[in-house]
Amino acid sequence: MSLWKKYQYPLLWGLVVFLAVFNSFVNLGQFEIETWDEARHALNAYEMMKNHEYIAMTYDGQLDYWNLKPPLGAWLIVIGYRLFGVNLWGLRFSSALSVVLTVIVTMSIARRFHKKIAITSGLILSTLYTFLAFHTGRYGDYDAQMALFMTLAVWGMMKWTENHRWGLFLSSLMVSLSFLLKSFSAVMPLTFILLVLLTEKRYKKLHVFDVLCSLFLMAFPVFLWAWARYQEDGLTFFQKMLGYDLLKRSAEAIEGHPSSNLHYLEPLFFKTLLWSLFLFFVIPFMGFGVSLKRKENEMVLHVKTSGFGPSFFWLWLLATLLFPLLVKTKSDWYLNPFYPALSVFIAWHFWNGKSTYAWVNRLMKHRLALLLWGAGITELILLAVVIFPSEWVFETKIRSFPSSQRILFSLWKNPEKPDKALLYFPAWVDQSERFLVKGMLGYDFVSEDHLLEALKKKEKVIFVGPRHHLEKTQTTYTLQTNSVLGEYQDWVAVSLSLP
């Protein structure tokens, strides 16, 4: 046996993991903060760490009833802050790490089919734009972690079906961790476990100890948190979480989100890049079909499938897709736990899919070339848009990097900035700017009404805003500027003082 054949799988496995690490971590802390969820999570975790309050999340010093999630996601961000400081790298570390771990676990699951399917699924997931970019692997949200917990639940149940008892316990623990991360999203791993147990009557393998231990692992961590949270504000948080985060989100489209399932065609088609071409235009011709056949005096609907794997893998697809389809509020990131299953589905058809169409068979004679070209072009798009975006990406609004954030980044990177200061920001302050100022810079805001008072007390005050507003402020209050601490286009950061 040649060395290449002997070490082919571990070498390719290592290359895919390296690609996942590269796409997840390179330039992780260099670009914009998403104003809504990411910035909110960043501030929740910062205040949690600063105030040593690890049960009830706060925003601007008050109990937060907008982010109605349990605190596990904030705990993971705090770990990033402890390791790397209060910055974007620390904020996004657990999400990026979750992507890498999800790729590894997905390849372990797909290995049940074949080594080449495992490598291909890992390659697809490592280059999936919608799994890496907005709201997932390279942002400080909770969705990459949710995808990891769901994938671990699948891996655990696979091990259980292979007579590894601990697999059921691991999957059960993932249910409670999913709830502590994203509350009712825990229905996905729970649904999958139940479907696997019911399919082929696998529940007959369960012993009383298995059931009790699984229920304990599902419920006890949640109970501990719920008891501690109840001490903070009674039932208030739970009422809001149930009423808004579950019932209202399920029954109607909220916060400006769409309500039609057709919305999911956009992330599946456009944000999976070249993989969507195979998913939408080749796989449907590989053994899928719907037909009506007459049986006695009735017309019977027949659905023909590709034969993709045992029922276990179809249940994985179903469990991760059912929840996003049923809730009325639609968001791209609700599909994140679905993408590992989708990557295995695509990889299986790439190598095993058969078709009665001659053009499909001719195309699939060039599988390796198609795989390399698809991955290569997809990676180039990721490099240009996600990892090393140039100015045209922001100018064309593919991504948004506002001037207010850029000038604050410029100030934060300046080694000559004061350690302590008050910041005068003559505009409405959104959540991203609040995190940059309070979390990363460690400054407090000063309002226009207290600007002169602060300067008379000899406190260091920094103006951040457009130049024309600086001139207006100088004229109105007869102020002078000292050192320029940051500049971007018509925005400037300068220190102010009295003449």
N, C-alpha and C positions, 0 to 999 in steps of 0.2 A: 504494500500500500504506500503510495507517495505521500510526502509530507503535506501537500496541499489537501489531498483527500482526507488525511487524518485530522488536520487542524482547520479544515474549511469552515465548519460551523462555528467553533469558538472565535475564529478570526472575524467572520462576517457578523457574528453577534456583537463582538466588541466594537466593530465599525459603526453598527447601527446605534449602539448605546452612546458612542462618542458623538455621533450626529445629533442625537437627542440632547445631550449635554450642551453641545455647541449652540444649537438652535434655541435652547431654553435659557442659557445663562449669558451668552456674549452680549455686551452692551445692555444688560438687564436694567441698569439704573441710570441710563443716559437720557431718556426721553419722557414724554408728557405723562401727567397723572390724569386718569379719567376722573372727571369732576364729580360724578355721582357715586356709585358703589365703592370704587377703589379708594377714593379720597375719604369717604365716610369710614370705611374699614380702617384706613390708616390712622385716622384721628381717634376712633374707638380704642384701638390697640395702644396708641401713644398715651392716652389718658388713663387707660387701664394700668400700664406700666408705671406711669408717673405717680398715680394715686394709690398704687398697690391695692386696687379694687378689681378682683379677678372673677367676680360672679355677675354683677350687673354692669352692663356697658353704659358709658356716659358720652355725651357730646356737648362740648363747651361747658362742662361742669354739671350738666343736668342729666338725669336718667334719660336714656335714648329710647324713644318709642317709635322711631322710624325704622331703625335696623332691629327687626323683631326676630333675630336669630339667637340661639344659645351661644355661649362664648368660645367654643372650641376654635373657630376660625381666628378669633382675636388672639387666643393663646398661641396659636402657631405663628402669627405675625410677631407677637412679642418675643418669641424665641429668635426670630430673624433679627429683631432689633437688638437683642442681647448679644447675638453673635457678631453682627456687622454694623451696629449703630442705627440710629433713627434716620434712615435714608431710604431711597427707593430700592436699593439692593436688599436691605433688611426686610422691607415691606413685601417684596416679591419672591424672596428666597423659597418659602415653603411651597408656593405655587409652581415655581420652576422645578424644584426637586420632585414634586408630585408628578409632573409630566414625565420625567426620566423614569421614575419608579413605575408609572403606569405602562410605559413602553416595555419595560423589563417583564412585568407581570403578564402583559398581553402576549408577549412572545412565549412565555412559559405555557400559557393556555393553548395558544395556536400550535405549540410543539406536539400536541396530541394528534394533530393531522399529519404534519411532516415538518422537517427542519426548514425546507425552503418556504413553506407557508408561514412559519414562525418569523423568519427573517423578513419576508415581504410585508407581513402585517406590521412589524416594528418599523420598517422603512416608511410605510404609508403613514403611520401615526406620527412619526418623528418629523414629517414634512407637511402635516395637515395644518394649513393656515388657520382654520377655524378652531383648532385645538391648541394652537400656540399663541395666537394673537389676542384680540380684544376679549377681555373678561375671563381669560383662562391662564395659560402657562406663564405668560410674561406680564401678568398684572396681579395686583394684590387683592384679588377676590377669593372666593371660597370654592369656585367651581372645578378647578384642577384637582383639589383635594377630594371633592365629591366623586369625581371620576375615578380617582385612585381607590377610594373606599369601595365603590361599586365593583371595580375590577377585582379587588382582593376578595370580595364576597363571592364572585364567580369562580375565582381560582380555588377558594376554600371549598365550595360545593363540588367542584371537579375532583379535588383530592378526596372528598368524602365518598363520592361515587366510585373512587378507586380504593375504597376500604381504608382510608386514613381518617380515623375518627375525629382528629383535631380540626379537620377542615370545616366541619359543621360549626364548631365552636368559634373558629376564626370568622366565618360568615356571620354568625350571630353577633359577635362583637362589632362587626362593621355596621350592623343596623343601628346600634346605639351610638356609635361614633358619627354616623351619617346624620342622626337626629341632632346630636350636639353641635354638628357643623351647620346644617341647613334645614333643621326642623323636619318638616313633613316630606322632604325629599327622601327620607328614610324609607318611604313606601317602595322605592325601587329595589333595593336589596332585599327587603322583606318579601315583596312579591316574587322575586326570583327564587328565593329559598322555598317558598310555598309551592311554586310551580314545579320545581325540581322534585320536591317530596311527593307531590301528587302524581307526577308523570311516571308511568310504568309501575305505579304502586310502591315507590321507593320508601314511603313512610313505614312500610313493614320492617325496614331495617333498624328503625329507631328503638332504643331502649328507654325506660323511664328516666334513667340518669341523663341520657342525651337530651331529652325534652326539658328536664328541669334545669340542667346546666345552660342550655341554649336560651331559655326564657330568662334566666338570671343574667346572662351576659347582655341580652337585649335590653332589659329593663333596669337593672340596678344602677349602672352609671347615669342613666337619665334621671332616675329617682333621686340620687344624691345631688345632682345639680338642681333639680326642681325644688327640693327641700331647702337648699341654700338660697335659691332665688326667691322663694316665698318669704324668707326672712327679710328681704329687702323692701318689697312693696306689695306683699300679699298676693292677691289674685290678679292685680292690675295687668302685669306683663302677660300672663297666660291668657287672659280674656282678649287682649289686643292681638296676640299671636294667633289665637284660634279664629277670632272674628275677621281679622284682616289678612293675615298671611296664608290662611288656609281657605276659609269660606269665601271671602270676597275675591281673592286671587283666582279661585277655582271657578267662581260663578260669573265673573265679568272681567273684561280687560281693564286693568288699572295702570296708572302712572304713564299713560300715553302709549302703552304697548298694543300691538295688533291683537285681534281676536280670532283670526282665521288660521287654520292649519296650513293653508297655502303659503303662509309666511315662511315655513320651514324649507320650502323649496329654494329660497334664496341662499341660506347658509350651506345647504347640501349641494347646490349646483355651483354657485359662484365661489364659495369660500373653502371648498375642498380642492380648488385649483384643478390640475389635469386629471386627478383621480376621478373626478365627477364624469369625465368623458367616458371612462370605462364603466362606471357605475350606471349611468343613464342610457348609454348608447350601445353597449356590448352585452353586459350581463342580462338584460331583458331578452336577448336572443339565445340565451344558454339554458334552454329547458323550461322556461317559464311560459305559461299559457293559460288562458281561460276559455272554456268552451261550454256550450249548451248541448246536451245529448238527451234524446228522447228515451225514456224508460217507461215501458207500458204506456200509460196515457199521460205521463208527466214529463216536463222538461227539467232535467237535472243539471245543476251547475257543477262543472268539473274544473278544479284548479290544479294545474300541474306545476310542480316546483323543480328546482334544479337538483334537489337531493343534497343540499348543503348540510353535511354533517349530521350527527344524531340530534334528537329533539333538544338536548341540552343547549346547543348553540342557537337554535331558533328561540328558545325561552330567554336567552340572554338578549337577543334583539328585541323581543317583545317587552320584556320587563323595563328596558331602558327607553323604549319609545312610547309606551302606553301613557305614562305620566305626562310628558310634554303635550301629547295629543289631547288628553282629556281636560286639562286645566284650560280655562278660557283665556287667561293671560299668556301670551306667547313671547318668548325671548330666545334669542339665538343660543344662549349659554345653557338653556335647559337640555339641549341635546348633547352636552359634553360627556355625560356617562355613556352615551350611545356610540361615540366615535371609536372606542376600542373594539366594540363588537362589530362595527361597520368595517374597520380595517381588516379584521379576520375574515369577514364575509367577502370583501373584495379580493383579498389574497387567495382565498380558497378557489374562487371562480377563475382567478388569473391562471392558476396552475391546473385545476381539475375540471373547470367548466367545459361542458361538451355542447355542441350545437348541431342542428340539422341544416344550418345555413352555410353554404360554401364560403361566403366572404368572411364569416367569423373564423372558420377553420384556417383559411389562408392567413388571416391576420394573426392568429394565435400561434402560427408556426414561428413567429419572431418574438416570442414571449420575453426573452432576456433583453433584447434590444428595446422593446417597448417599455420594459421596467426601468432600464437605465436612463432612457430618454425622458420618460415621465418624471422620474425622481430628480433628474438633473435639472430640467426646466423648472420644476416646482421649487427646487432649492434656490435657484437663481432668483425667482420671484420673491421668495422669503427674504433672501439677502437684501434685495433692493427695497422692499416695502417694510419689512419688519425689523431686521437686524441692523442694517446699515442704511436707513432711509436718508436720501438726500433732500434738499430743500423742495424739489418739485413735488415730493410726496405730500408735504404739508400745504404747499400752494394749491395743489389740485384737490385738497380736502379728502384725500384718501385716508389721511390721519390728521388729527387736529392738535396743534401744539401752539397755544395762544401766546401772544407777546407777554402777557402778565406773568405766565409761568416761566418763560425764557429769561426774563429780567431777574426774577427771584432765583432761578438756577444760577445765573451769572453772579449774583451777589453771594450765594452760598459757596460757590467755588473760589471766590476771591480770598486769598489767605490774609489780606489786610483788613477784612471786615472786623468790626468790634465783636467781642465775645457776648456782650450784653448791650441791648439797645431797644428803643421803641421804634416802631415802624409806622409811618404815616402813609396810608394807601388810600388816595382820594377817589375811591370807586367802591362799588358793591363787592364784598369779599365772598367768593364762593368757597366750597369745601376744599378744593385742591390748593388754593392760595392760602387758606387757613392752615393746612397741614405743612406747607412749605415754610411758612413764617413761624408758627408755634412749634411744630415738631422738628423740622430739619434745622432751621436757623436758631431756634430757641429764643425768639423775640416775642414781645407783646405788642399789640396794636395800640396806637394812640389816635383818638378821634380829633377832628379839626377843632372842636370846642376846647380841648385840653392841650393843643399843640404849643401855644405860647407858655402856658403854665409849666409844661415839661422842660422847655428850653430855659426858662428862668431858673429852674432847679438844677441847671447844668447837666441834665440827662442827655445821653446820646440819642439823637433822633435821626432816622434815615427816611428820606422821601423816596417812594417808588411809584412811578407813574409816567404818563406822557410828558414830554418837554413843555408843551404849551400850558399844562396844568402846573408844572413847576414854576414857570414864569408868573402865572397868576398868583400862586401861593407866596412867592417872594415879594411881589408888589403889594399884595393885601396886608401882609404881616411884617413887611420890611425885614426880610431875612436874607442871609447870605449862605452860599453853598461852599463847602470845603472840598474834600476829595470825592472824585467820581468812583463809585464802587462797582458799577455795572452799567452796561449799555446794550441795547438791542433795538435797531431801527430808530423809531422816535421815542422809545421808552428809555428811562434812565433811573439809576439808583444813586443818590448822592446824600451826603450827610449835611444836615442843616444846623445853623447856629444863629444867634442874635448878633447884630453888628457891634 
